[in-house]
Amino acid sequence: MVLGSVLNPVNSSMIAVALVPIGRALGASPAETAWLVSGLYLATAVGQPVIGRLVDLYGPRRLYLVGTALVGVAGLLGALSPNLGALVAARVLLGFGTSAAYPAAMHLTRSEAERTGRSSPAGVLTALAVSAQTVAVVGPTLGGLLIGAGGWRTIFLVNVPLSLACLVLGALRLPKTARPAATAHPAHAKATTTAAATAATAHPAGTESSEPSASGASGARGVDLVGMALFTALLVSLMLFLMRPRAADWYLPVAALAAGAAFARWELRVPAPFIDLRVLGGNGPMLATFLRQFLSYTTAYAFLYGFTQWLEEGRGLHAAGAGLVLLPLSLSGLVVSGATGRHEAVRGKLVAGSLVQIAGCLAMLALGAGSAIWVLAGVGAVMGVPQGLNGLANQNALYRQADPARIASAAGLLRTFMYLGAMAASAADAAFFPHGADTGGLHHLALFMLAGAVLLLAATLIDRSLRELTPRKA
């Protein structure tokens, strides 16, 4: 579960130090190499909730194995790509392949907790969150070392042994799940203000959820293909606009609105929806968690990509050197996650994380081309602290707020909002670095990040439900 779940964050973060070398090798501009980031996020933002829903319906094992196999194929294709177009295609395939493991892990965690009567599997949730966060922040350092050892193609090739390890472990250890039986779909549960109340009403303690078998006459009928297609159209239109916002592309937000309206209308009418909007719309606390996830990762990824590009272009460091400067980011995130992981304290972590983000953004305003290496490393260490707090807090909140029968698709949506934040960060980087990552652009980016961190703090303080977020009794 842990190994599969880190495939996405490691590939998301390693590319940060490879954008400049890839651009030089393939003769591509920063605007063109940005598609290597955007392509993976676009595929993942769509793939996580879609595959998460399939995990809820058909079980985690087969989706995990198919997804991790695609990771190996994509890694090999990326290592052999002759041009930027082929490389972007490999990243898109990589995004879809890495979309299966995290929803599968959350599904397994929930089902095992219910089987054993452990209401708070904090150790497992911490392991998932800490490993993903650690790998995400270690990624630039790892990527820099791999590039220094064998060139930028090695960051793709490393996926092949990782994929093989996941396939072997998954085949040996993941439980087999029978296909869902042909049963009638239950009536929609009445929407409540929390998913916990929804779960308690629709799936009383001691009974199995009938959600996985909500398929009508056959298992295939339980897959809301129309809803998935409309959801995909909505996200693709929105994210294409976010990648390069400009007046000439006015039709993209219009298309997103149209797809969103059609999606909502369809989901409210279909008996087995891809995303149950009745329940989701009544679950204000979970919607607030999605918002905080978006704000947390907009700031985090803006720093990861923007600061890294500035280190290479504005500060003049080599890719390997930039990766080493970011090592304190990795270490502080790991230490904070490990020290606080077993204590849920969702509200406290979010408040502390947002305050430290604000401090880090203010420190970025003082940086310049002549800043000492130890100062740069210190700023990275500060920004690693919220990465060790915010993601873990949002994951724990979702675990408490989501309907157990839809935990995998809810986890996929949580990842989708993370990548929407990454897309917003990518758009910000492109906007503030139009002609390269100079110091003036870095300072404007810091102000953008500061606004996001302040909004995160406000969204945390006004949410009263966080004060009442406690482990459910077994």
Beta strands, then each sheet from edge to edge (+ up, - down):
end
